Amino acid sequence: MSSGKATPEQVLAAVKVELNLLRRRLIACRNGLYRETGTFPDDLGAALQRTDFLLDDLMAGLVSPAQGKTKSASAPLPAEPTRIQ
């Protein structure tokens, strides 16, 4: 019986699909603006580059789901107190 909770693999697959749709919409927006004005805003080009970067990294497997539990970082305590003079 399913708990109704998505697995990490399902979440990544959904993210890939949504990023791909976002990239396509940004490209369509960029092309439309370019046809109308002959230019497009720098922030639109930057957003397109960021989505390309995220999508390419996801496809390449560089971004993976987090492991179940992470260990908390703790510094070892010194054996004797340190004196500052």
N, C-alpha and C positions, 0 to 999 in steps of 0.2 A: 504494500500500500504506500502510495506517495504522500509525503508530508506537505506537498504544495510549495516547497522551497526549492528555488533554482540552484543547480550545482554551479561551481565556479566555471566549468566549461560552458554551460549554458549562458551564464552571464557574459563571458568573453565573446561568445558567438553573437549575442544580441548587441553588444557594444560595437563589434566589427560591422554589423549590418547598419546600425544607426550612424556610425562615423562615415560609412560609405555613402549613405543617403545625404548626410550633411555636406560632404565634399561635393557631391553632384549638384546640390542646391547652390552652394557657394560658387561653383563654376558657372552655372546658369546665370546667377546674379551678376557675376563679374563680366560675362560675355554680353549680357543685356546692357549693363552700364557702359561698357566699352563701345557698343554699337550706337548708343544714344549720345554719349558725350565725348568719345574718343579717348577717354582715360578712365581709370578707376582708382578709388581711394587706396592708400597704402595699407590701411588697417584691414581692408578686405583681402588684399594679397597676403598679408601676414596671417590672417585667420585661415586662409586656404593652405598656407605652408604648414601651420600647426596641425591641421587635421591630416594632412598628408603624412607628417612625421608620426603622429599617433597611430594612424592606420597602418603605416608601413611597419612600425615597431610591433604592433599587435600581430600582424600577419607573420612577421619574422619570429615570433615567439619570445621576444625580449621582455614583454610584459606578461607575467604569469600570475595566477591567483596566489594570494598570500597563504602561507602555511597555517595550519590550525592554531597553534599556540606559539607565541614568540617568547623568548627568554628576556627577562628584564635585565638591563645592564646594571651591574653593581661593581663598584671599585673595591678592591681588597683593602681591608683596614690595616693600618700599620701596627706592628707589634708593640711599639712604644710610642707615646705621644711625641710629636715633633715640636721642638722649641725654636722659636724665631727670636734672634737676638739683635 
